[in-house]
Structures are given as C-alpha cells and as structure tokens.
C-alpha cells in the first residue's frame, strides 16, 4: 500500500498536480484499502404470539455459513439465542424465496381482512447497512407462506431435539412420548432437516438405560432418515401445501 501511495504522488508530481490533488489521491487510496469486503446477507424470522406456546420465536440464518441461531421461549422468560445449523441447500431455498419477495423491500404481505390474531410475524433482511423488513398477521402470498413454513419447521425441529435431550437427562421413561411427537411431525413432512436429530436418535438407540420401545423407535427413525436423505447433503425444503 505504501508503494502504491508513493506511486500516486510521483505521478501527480510528474503531471504538476496541485498538493490538494495529491492529498485527495492519497485519501482515496487509503479509504479504498480500508474498506470492508461486501457484507453477507442474513435473514431473520420472528413470531410473537401472546398466550400461545411458545410465545416468542426468532431464527437467524446467514447466506455464507451453516451457523444459525434460534430462540424459542415464553415472553416472560429470559432472552437468549442458541446455536444450530442450517445446510446450504435449505439456505439457498430460503434466500431465493426472500429474493422473490424483493428482500422484503416495500412489501405488504398482510391479507388485511378481519381474521383471528395468529401472531405478529416479521421477516427481516440485512446486508451491511441495508435493512428491509415486513410484518404481517396472515398472508396469502405463496413465497411468503413457504418461507414462513420453513422457519416454523426449523423452530419445531429444534424444539423437538431439545425435548429429546431434556428427556434423556431428566425423564428417561418419557423418551418414547417425545419420539412419538418427533415421528408425527416427520410423517407430516414438517421438519426441514430431520437429519440434524441423528446424533440424538443414535444416542438413544444405543443406550440401555432407556426403555426398549423407545430405543427401537429411535433406531427405526434414524434408519428412515438416513435412507430418505441423500448422502453428504442436507435435506431439501419440506413439502409445502
């Protein structure tokens, strides 16, 4: 960088540029060198629905990394996000749906009809200093509905994995009921990336401290997920109706 700056000074002197021009040129060089590379984008989904369970959901995904965060709680509980992962295939689908919605810029997604309160949903898109968001109660927009269902599916998926892990620690006899809940959502294709639960299912299947029916169910679910998920890839987006 110092050599480049000196080169600009030399060229300026060669062509009899004024000191002010030289200073301006140097300022441009150094400001360009210190600028950050293009910022990556992130998507946020938030749902607030009082008197429901859960009352608060927030999920954040990024376009350049599997690392994501989720927060699922009641409104009177302490806030705090937890890490999880979202694979590249699903993330690409999510950002494509956001692009179809112009990254929420100038969008009005709400149906604007007298219907029941279904909770305030917020889509937010950020890239550097550029931020767009839209709020709605209920929408008929197909792309928005698909994106919402993916986010809600991710939230449900993490809820179920958390439930399984909690039962493993504190309620071994209740593990089969939690597995039944997981199986029901899997049957309805509500879980976008069920393979994320494989380590937990394998642990249950191989641990003799759990009831045998639960171990068998965990083993069967794990085999089913492995056979339905292409090797070395993430699950595709859930079937949406």
C-alpha positions as protocol buffer text, in pm:
chain_id: "A"
residue {
  index: 1
  type: UNK
  ca { x: 0 y: 0 z: 0 }
}
residue {
  index: 2
  type: UNK
  ca { x: 282 y: 243 z: 82 }
}
residue {
  index: 3
  type: UNK
  ca { x: 439 y: 173 z: -258 }
}
residue {
  index: 4
  type: UNK
  ca { x: 109 y: 240 z: -432 }
}
residue {
  index: 5
  type: UNK
  ca { x: 66 y: 569 z: -246 }
}
residue {
  index: 6
  type: UNK
  ca { x: 416 y: 679 z: -335 }
}
residue {
  index: 7
  type: UNK
  ca { x: 347 y: 590 z: -697 }
}
residue {
  index: 8
  type: UNK
  ca { x: 43 y: 817 z: -699 }
}
residue {
  index: 9
  type: UNK
  ca { x: 247 y: 1101 z: -553 }
}
residue {
  index: 10
  type: UNK
  ca { x: 515 y: 1051 z: -818 }
}
residue {
  index: 11
  type: UNK
  ca { x: 257 y: 1056 z: -1098 }
}
residue {
  index: 12
  type: UNK
  ca { x: 96 y: 1367 z: -952 }
}
residue {
  index: 13
  type: UNK
  ca { x: 428 y: 1550 z: -939 }
}
residue {
  index: 14
  type: UNK
  ca { x: 510 y: 1436 z: -1289 }
}
residue {
  index: 15
  type: UNK
  ca { x: 196 y: 1598 z: -1423 }
}
residue {
  index: 16
  type: UNK
  ca { x: 231 y: 1905 z: -1198 }
}
residue {
  index: 17
  type: UNK
  ca { x: -75 y: 1827 z: -992 }
}
residue {
  index: 18
  type: UNK
  ca { x: -152 y: 2054 z: -702 }
}
residue {
  index: 19
  type: UNK
  ca { x: -81 y: 1942 z: -344 }
}
residue {
  index: 20
  type: UNK
  ca { x: -457 y: 1930 z: -289 }
}
residue {
  index: 21
  type: UNK
  ca { x: -492 y: 1680 z: -574 }
}
residue {
  index: 22
  type: UNK
  ca { x: -213 y: 1469 z: -430 }
}
residue {
  index: 23
  type: UNK
  ca { x: -382 y: 1468 z: -89 }
}
residue {
  index: 24
  type: UNK
  ca { x: -713 y: 1373 z: -245 }
}
residue {
  index: 25
  type: UNK
  ca { x: -550 y: 1088 z: -433 }
}
residue {
  index: 26
  type: UNK
  ca { x: -384 y: 955 z: -120 }
}
residue {
  index: 27
  type: UNK
  ca { x: -712 y: 981 z: 71 }
}
residue {
  index: 28
  type: UNK
  ca { x: -885 y: 779 z: -199 }
}
residue {
  index: 29
  type: UNK
  ca { x: -618 y: 510 z: -191 }
}
residue {
  index: 30
  type: UNK
  ca { x: -622 y: 467 z: 185 }
}
residue {
  index: 31
  type: UNK
  ca { x: -1000 y: 477 z: 212 }
}
residue {
  index: 32
  type: UNK
  ca { x: -1029 y: 213 z: -58 }
}
residue {
  index: 33
  type: UNK
  ca { x: -775 y: -11 z: 111 }
}
residue {
  index: 34
  type: UNK
  ca { x: -952 y: 10 z: 446 }
}
residue {
  index: 35
  type: UNK
  ca { x: -1300 y: -60 z: 314 }
}
residue {
  index: 36
  type: UNK
  ca { x: -1455 y: -393 z: 413 }
}
residue {
  index: 37
  type: UNK
  ca { x: -1540 y: -661 z: 158 }
}
residue {
  index: 38
  type: UNK
  ca { x: -1903 y: -695 z: 51 }
}
residue {
  index: 39
  type: UNK
  ca { x: -2115 y: -783 z: 351 }
}
residue {
  index: 40
  type: UNK
  ca { x: -2301 y: -1111 z: 355 }
}
residue {
  index: 41
  type: UNK
  ca { x: -2677 y: -1119 z: 394 }
}
residue {
  index: 42
  type: UNK
  ca { x: -2880 y: -1262 z: 678 }
}
residue {
  index: 43
  type: UNK
  ca { x: -3247 y: -1347 z: 720 }
}
residue {
  index: 44
  type: UNK
  ca { x: -3442 y: -1317 z: 1043 }
}
residue {
  index: 45
  type: UNK
  ca { x: -3784 y: -1457 z: 1121 }
}
residue {
  index: 46
  type: UNK
  ca { x: -3965 y: -1354 z: 1437 }
}
residue {
  index: 47
  type: UNK
  ca { x: -4310 y: -1456 z: 1562 }
}
residue {
  index: 48
  type: UNK
  ca { x: -4470 y: -1306 z: 1870 }
}
residue {
  index: 49
  type: UNK
  ca { x: -4798 y: -1464 z: 1977 }
}
residue {
  index: 50
  type: UNK
  ca { x: -4909 y: -1393 z: 2332 }
}
residue {
  index: 51
  type: UNK
  ca { x: -5091 y: -1667 z: 2522 }
}
residue {
  index: 52
  type: UNK
  ca { x: -4956 y: -1936 z: 2290 }
}
residue {
  index: 53
  type: UNK
  ca { x: -4676 y: -2184 z: 2346 }
}
residue {
  index: 54
  type: UNK
  ca { x: -4419 y: -2076 z: 2257 }
}
residue {
  index: 55
  type: UNK
  ca { x: -4498 y: -1704 z: 2260 }
}
residue {
  index: 56
  type: UNK
  ca { x: -4169 y: -1598 z: 2103 }
}
residue {
  index: 57
  type: UNK
  ca { x: -3972 y: -1749 z: 1814 }
}
residue {
  index: 58
  type: UNK
  ca { x: -3672 y: -1595 z: 1642 }
}
residue {
  index: 59
  type: UNK
  ca { x: -3445 y: -1765 z: 1391 }
}
residue {
  index: 60
  type: UNK
  ca { x: -3149 y: -1606 z: 1211 }
}
residue {
  index: 61
  type: UNK
  ca { x: -2972 y: -1764 z: 913 }
}
residue {
  index: 62
  type: UNK
  ca { x: -2682 y: -1638 z: 703 }
}
residue {
  index: 63
  type: UNK
  ca { x: -2611 y: -1679 z: 333 }
}
residue {
  index: 64
  type: UNK
  ca { x: -2243 y: -1771 z: 380 }
}
residue {
  index: 65
  type: UNK
  ca { x: -2241 y: -2019 z: 669 }
}
residue {
  index: 66
  type: UNK
  ca { x: -2434 y: -2310 z: 817 }
}
residue {
  index: 67
  type: UNK
  ca { x: -2413 y: -2144 z: 1158 }
}
residue {
  index: 68
  type: UNK
  ca { x: -2753 y: -2011 z: 1264 }
}
residue {
  index: 69
  type: UNK
  ca { x: -2929 y: -1922 z: 1588 }
}
residue {
  index: 70
  type: UNK
  ca { x: -3271 y: -1989 z: 1734 }
}
residue {
  index: 71
  type: UNK
  ca { x: -3461 y: -1853 z: 2030 }
}
residue {
  index: 72
  type: UNK
  ca { x: -3783 y: -2019 z: 2144 }
}
residue {
  index: 73
  type: UNK
  ca { x: -3944 y: -1915 z: 2471 }
}
residue {
  index: 74
  type: UNK
  ca { x: -4231 y: -1754 z: 2657 }
}
residue {
  index: 75
  type: UNK
  ca { x: -4223 y: -1375 z: 2669 }
}
residue {
  index: 76
  type: UNK
  ca { x: -4163 y: -1365 z: 3044 }
}
residue {
  index: 77
  type: UNK
  ca { x: -3858 y: -1591 z: 3019 }
}
residue {
  index: 78
  type: UNK
  ca { x: -3505 y: -1458 z: 2992 }
}
residue {
  index: 79
  type: UNK
  ca { x: -3396 y: -1396 z: 2632 }
}
residue {
  index: 80
  type: UNK
  ca { x: -3107 y: -1591 z: 2488 }
}
residue {
  index: 81
  type: UNK
  ca { x: -3030 y: -1742 z: 2148 }
}
residue {
  index: 82
  type: UNK
  ca { x: -2883 y: -2089 z: 2095 }
}
residue {
  index: 83
  type: UNK
  ca { x: -2672 y: -2207 z: 1801 }
}
residue {
  index: 84
  type: UNK
  ca { x: -2776 y: -2466 z: 1545 }
}
residue {
  index: 85
  type: UNK
  ca { x: -2704 y: -2534 z: 1178 }
}
residue {
  index: 86
  type: UNK
  ca { x: -2892 y: -2492 z: 853 }
}
residue {
  index: 87
  type: UNK
  ca { x: -2744 y: -2659 z: 546 }
}
residue {
  index: 88
  type: UNK
  ca { x: -2657 y: -2483 z: 218 }
}
residue {
  index: 89
  type: UNK
  ca { x: -2939 y: -2637 z: 15 }
}
residue {
  index: 90
  type: UNK
  ca { x: -3210 y: -2519 z: 250 }
}
residue {
  index: 91
  type: UNK
  ca { x: -3046 y: -2179 z: 300 }
}
residue {
  index: 92
  type: UNK
  ca { x: -3033 y: -2130 z: -77 }
}
residue {
  index: 93
  type: UNK
  ca { x: -3406 y: -2204 z: -94 }
}
residue {
  index: 94
  type: UNK
  ca { x: -3477 y: -1955 z: 185 }
}
residue {
  index: 95
  type: UNK
  ca { x: -3275 y: -1674 z: 30 }
}
residue {
  index: 96
  type: UNK
  ca { x: -3432 y: -1748 z: -309 }
}
residue {
  index: 97
  type: UNK
  ca { x: -3779 y: -1707 z: -158 }
}
residue {
  index: 98
  type: UNK
  ca { x: -3667 y: -1382 z: 4 }
}
residue {
  index: 99
  type: UNK
  ca { x: -3539 y: -1261 z: -333 }
}
residue {
  index: 100
  type: UNK
  ca { x: -3879 y: -1337 z: -486 }
}
residue {
  index: 101
  type: UNK
  ca { x: -4017 y: -1100 z: -223 }
}
residue {
  index: 102
  type: UNK
  ca { x: -3759 y: -834 z: -321 }
}
residue {
  index: 103
  type: UNK
  ca { x: -3587 y: -898 z: 12 }
}
residue {
  index: 104
  type: UNK
  ca { x: -3899 y: -751 z: 176 }
}
residue {
  index: 105
  type: UNK
  ca { x: -3837 y: -404 z: 36 }
}
residue {
  index: 106
  type: UNK
  ca { x: -4167 y: -217 z: 1 }
}
residue {
  index: 107
  type: UNK
  ca { x: -4372 y: -535 z: 54 }
}
residue {
  index: 108
  type: UNK
  ca { x: -4720 y: -551 z: 205 }
}
residue {
  index: 109
  type: UNK
  ca { x: -4787 y: -916 z: 280 }
}
residue {
  index: 110
  type: UNK
  ca { x: -5080 y: -897 z: 520 }
}
residue {
  index: 111
  type: UNK
  ca { x: -5419 y: -1007 z: 390 }
}
residue {
  index: 112
  type: UNK
  ca { x: -5587 y: -704 z: 558 }
}
residue {
  index: 113
  type: UNK
  ca { x: -5903 y: -890 z: 649 }
}
residue {
  index: 114
  type: UNK
  ca { x: -6088 y: -929 z: 977 }
}
residue {
  index: 115
  type: UNK
  ca { x: -5944 y: -1262 z: 1088 }
}
residue {
  index: 116
  type: UNK
  ca { x: -5826 y: -1401 z: 1418 }
}
residue {
  index: 117
  type: UNK
  ca { x: -5496 y: -1288 z: 1562 }
}
residue {
  index: 118
  type: UNK
  ca { x: -5243 y: -1551 z: 1456 }
}
residue {
  index: 119
  type: UNK
  ca { x: -4939 y: -1374 z: 1595 }
}
residue {
  index: 120
  type: UNK
  ca { x: -4723 y: -1098 z: 1454 }
}
residue {
  index: 121
  type: UNK
  ca { x: -4469 y: -1236 z: 1208 }
}
residue {
  index: 122
  type: UNK
  ca { x: -4167 y: -1040 z: 1091 }
}
residue {
  index: 123
  type: UNK
  ca { x: -3933 y: -1110 z: 801 }
}
residue {
  index: 124
  type: UNK
  ca { x: -3609 y: -910 z: 809 }
}
residue {
  index: 125
  type: UNK
  ca { x: -3329 y: -898 z: 551 }
}
residue {
  index: 126
  type: UNK
  ca { x: -2994 y: -735 z: 626 }
}
residue {
  index: 127
  type: UNK
  ca { x: -2683 y: -682 z: 420 }
}
residue {
  index: 128
  type: UNK
  ca { x: -2435 y: -433 z: 558 }
}
residue {
  index: 129
  type: UNK
  ca { x: -2622 y: -111 z: 627 }
}
residue {
  index: 130
  type: UNK
  ca { x: -2916 y: -211 z: 407 }
}
residue {
  index: 131
  type: UNK
  ca { x: -3214 y: -339 z: 605 }
}
residue {
  index: 132
  type: UNK
  ca { x: -3568 y: -428 z: 495 }
}
residue {
  index: 133
  type: UNK
  ca { x: -3845 y: -587 z: 698 }
}
residue {
  index: 134
  type: UNK
  ca { x: -4213 y: -658 z: 676 }
}
residue {
  index: 135
  type: UNK
  ca { x: -4470 y: -755 z: 940 }
}
residue {
  index: 136
  type: UNK
  ca { x: -4794 y: -947 z: 894 }
}
residue {
  index: 137
  type: UNK
  ca { x: -5057 y: -1149 z: 1076 }
}
residue {
  index: 138
  type: UNK
  ca { x: -5169 y: -1369 z: 788 }
}
residue {
  index: 139
  type: UNK
  ca { x: -5066 y: -1373 z: 424 }
}
residue {
  index: 140
  type: UNK
  ca { x: -5183 y: -1534 z: 101 }
}
residue {
  index: 141
  type: UNK
  ca { x: -4852 y: -1471 z: -73 }
}
residue {
  index: 142
  type: UNK
  ca { x: -4712 y: -1808 z: -183 }
}
residue {
  index: 143
  type: UNK
  ca { x: -4342 y: -1725 z: -144 }
}
residue {
  index: 144
  type: UNK
  ca { x: -4400 y: -1569 z: 199 }
}
residue {
  index: 145
  type: UNK
  ca { x: -4604 y: -1870 z: 312 }
}
residue {
  index: 146
  type: UNK
  ca { x: -4333 y: -2113 z: 200 }
}
residue {
  index: 147
  type: UNK
  ca { x: -4061 y: -1912 z: 374 }
}
residue {
  index: 148
  type: UNK
  ca { x: -4267 y: -1889 z: 692 }
}
residue {
  index: 149
  type: UNK
  ca { x: -4331 y: -2264 z: 692 }
}
residue {
  index: 150
  type: UNK
  ca { x: -3960 y: -2336 z: 657 }
}
residue {
  index: 151
  type: UNK
  ca { x: -3878 y: -2108 z: 950 }
}
residue {
  index: 152
  type: UNK
  ca { x: -4160 y: -2255 z: 1159 }
}
residue {
  index: 153
  type: UNK
  ca { x: -4042 y: -2603 z: 1068 }
}
residue {
  index: 154
  type: UNK
  ca { x: -3689 y: -2522 z: 1182 }
}
residue {
  index: 155
  type: UNK
  ca { x: -3827 y: -2390 z: 1510 }
}
residue {
  index: 156
  type: UNK
  ca { x: -4035 y: -2704 z: 1562 }
}
residue {
  index: 157
  type: UNK
  ca { x: -3738 y: -2922 z: 1473 }
}
residue {
  index: 158
  type: UNK
  ca { x: -3517 y: -2755 z: 1734 }
}
residue {
  index: 159
  type: UNK
  ca { x: -3798 y: -2773 z: 1991 }
}
residue {
  index: 160
  type: UNK
  ca { x: -3823 y: -3149 z: 1941 }
}
residue {
  index: 161
  type: UNK
  ca { x: -3448 y: -3209 z: 1956 }
}
residue {
  index: 162
  type: UNK
  ca { x: -3433 y: -3001 z: 2275 }
}
residue {
  index: 163
  type: UNK
  ca { x: -3722 y: -3202 z: 2417 }
}
residue {
  index: 164
  type: UNK
  ca { x: -3546 y: -3530 z: 2339 }
}
residue {
  index: 165
  type: UNK
  ca { x: -3226 y: -3411 z: 2502 }
}
residue {
  index: 166
  type: UNK
  ca { x: -3415 y: -3294 z: 2810 }
}
residue {
  index: 167
  type: UNK
  ca { x: -3595 y: -3628 z: 2843 }
}
residue {
  index: 168
  type: UNK
  ca { x: -3263 y: -3809 z: 2808 }
}
residue {
  index: 169
  type: UNK
  ca { x: -3133 y: -3622 z: 3111 }
}
residue {
  index: 170
  type: UNK
  ca { x: -3434 y: -3590 z: 3335 }
}
residue {
  index: 171
  type: UNK
  ca { x: -3715 y: -3821 z: 3225 }
}
residue {
  index: 172
  type: UNK
  ca { x: -3595 y: -4143 z: 3066 }
}
residue {
  index: 173
  type: UNK
  ca { x: -3936 y: -4305 z: 3091 }
}
residue {
  index: 174
  type: UNK
  ca { x: -4083 y: -4018 z: 2887 }
}
residue {
  index: 175
  type: UNK
  ca { x: -3843 y: -4061 z: 2597 }
}
residue {
  index: 176
  type: UNK
  ca { x: -4087 y: -4265 z: 2391 }
}
residue {
  index: 177
  type: UNK
  ca { x: -4357 y: -3997 z: 2407 }
}
residue {
  index: 178
  type: UNK
  ca { x: -4106 y: -3738 z: 2281 }
}
residue {
  index: 179
  type: UNK
  ca { x: -4006 y: -3973 z: 1999 }
}
residue {
  index: 180
  type: UNK
  ca { x: -4371 y: -4013 z: 1905 }
}
residue {
  index: 181
  type: UNK
  ca { x: -4402 y: -3635 z: 1871 }
}
residue {
  index: 182
  type: UNK
  ca { x: -4092 y: -3632 z: 1651 }
}
residue {
  index: 183
  type: UNK
  ca { x: -4230 y: -3917 z: 1439 }
}
residue {
  index: 184
  type: UNK
  ca { x: -4565 y: -3742 z: 1393 }
}
residue {
  index: 185
  type: UNK
  ca { x: -4402 y: -3426 z: 1259 }
}
residue {
  index: 186
  type: UNK
  ca { x: -4169 y: -3632 z: 1042 }
}
residue {
  index: 187
  type: UNK
  ca { x: -4472 y: -3813 z: 894 }
}
residue {
  index: 188
  type: UNK
  ca { x: -4630 y: -3478 z: 810 }
}
residue {
  index: 189
  type: UNK
  ca { x: -4305 y: -3354 z: 648 }
}
residue {
  index: 190
  type: UNK
  ca { x: -4286 y: -3061 z: 889 }
}
residue {
  index: 191
  type: UNK
  ca { x: -3916 y: -3096 z: 972 }
}
residue {
  index: 192
  type: UNK
  ca { x: -3692 y: -2929 z: 711 }
}
residue {
  index: 193
  type: UNK
  ca { x: -3370 y: -3108 z: 806 }
}
residue {
  index: 194
  type: UNK
  ca { x: -3454 y: -3411 z: 1024 }
}
residue {
  index: 195
  type: UNK
  ca { x: -3100 y: -3547 z: 986 }
}
residue {
  index: 196
  type: UNK
  ca { x: -2994 y: -3287 z: 1242 }
}
residue {
  index: 197
  type: UNK
  ca { x: -3153 y: -3514 z: 1502 }
}
residue {
  index: 198
  type: UNK
  ca { x: -2947 y: -3821 z: 1404 }
}
residue {
  index: 199
  type: UNK
  ca { x: -2682 y: -3787 z: 1680 }
}
residue {
  index: 200
  type: UNK
  ca { x: -2956 y: -3769 z: 1943 }
}
residue {
  index: 201
  type: UNK
  ca { x: -3151 y: -4059 z: 1794 }
}
residue {
  index: 202
  type: UNK
  ca { x: -2837 y: -4274 z: 1773 }
}
residue {
  index: 203
  type: UNK
  ca { x: -2754 y: -4198 z: 2133 }
}
residue {
  index: 204
  type: UNK
  ca { x: -3100 y: -4306 z: 2247 }
}
residue {
  index: 205
  type: UNK
  ca { x: -3091 y: -4620 z: 2032 }
}
residue {
  index: 206
  type: UNK
  ca { x: -2761 y: -4729 z: 2181 }
}
residue {
  index: 207
  type: UNK
  ca { x: -2827 y: -4655 z: 2548 }
}
residue {
  index: 208
  type: UNK
  ca { x: -2965 y: -4944 z: 2755 }
}
residue {
  index: 209
  type: UNK
  ca { x: -3088 y: -4705 z: 3023 }
}
residue {
  index: 210
  type: UNK
  ca { x: -3386 y: -4613 z: 2805 }
}
residue {
  index: 211
  type: UNK
  ca { x: -3697 y: -4825 z: 2766 }
}
residue {
  index: 212
  type: UNK
  ca { x: -3664 y: -5079 z: 2485 }
}
residue {
  index: 213
  type: UNK
  ca { x: -3965 y: -4949 z: 2292 }
}
residue {
  index: 214
  type: UNK
  ca { x: -3805 y: -4606 z: 2286 }
}
residue {
  index: 215
  type: UNK
  ca { x: -3470 y: -4746 z: 2172 }
}
residue {
  index: 216
  type: UNK
  ca { x: -3640 y: -4938 z: 1892 }
}
residue {
  index: 217
  type: UNK
  ca { x: -3834 y: -4631 z: 1782 }
}
residue {
  index: 218
  type: UNK
  ca { x: -3520 y: -4415 z: 1782 }
}
residue {
  index: 219
  type: UNK
  ca { x: -3336 y: -4678 z: 1579 }
}
residue {
  index: 220
  type: UNK
  ca { x: -3618 y: -4702 z: 1325 }
}
residue {
  index: 221
  type: UNK
  ca { x: -3643 y: -4324 z: 1292 }
}
residue {
  index: 222
  type: UNK
  ca { x: -3269 y: -4291 z: 1239 }
}
residue {
  index: 223
  type: UNK
  ca { x: -3269 y: -4557 z: 968 }
}
residue {
  index: 224
  type: UNK
  ca { x: -3567 y: -4395 z: 799 }
}
residue {
  index: 225
  type: UNK
  ca { x: -3400 y: -4053 z: 796 }
}
residue {
  index: 226
  type: UNK
  ca { x: -3073 y: -4194 z: 663 }
}
residue {
  index: 227
  type: UNK
  ca { x: -3248 y: -4374 z: 379 }
}
residue {
  index: 228
  type: UNK
  ca { x: -3453 y: -4068 z: 282 }
}
residue {
  index: 229
  type: UNK
  ca { x: -3163 y: -3818 z: 291 }
}
residue {
  index: 230
  type: UNK
  ca { x: -2905 y: -3820 z: 7 }
}
residue {
  index: 231
  type: UNK
  ca { x: -2553 y: -3892 z: 128 }
}
residue {
  index: 232
  type: UNK
  ca { x: -2337 y: -3591 z: 211 }
}
residue {
  index: 233
  type: UNK
  ca { x: -2618 y: -3345 z: 156 }
}
residue {
  index: 234
  type: UNK
  ca { x: -2872 y: -3162 z: 361 }
}
residue {
  index: 235
  type: UNK
  ca { x: -3242 y: -3229 z: 344 }
}
residue {
  index: 236
  type: UNK
  ca { x: -3440 y: -3037 z: 92 }
}
residue {
  index: 237
  type: UNK
  ca { x: -3710 y: -2795 z: 196 }
}
residue {
  index: 238
  type: UNK
  ca { x: -4021 y: -2957 z: 340 }
}
residue {
  index: 239
  type: UNK
  ca { x: -4318 y: -3034 z: 123 }
}
residue {
  index: 240
  type: UNK
  ca { x: -4548 y: -2738 z: 147 }
}
residue {
  index: 241
  type: UNK
  ca { x: -4919 y: -2741 z: 79 }
}
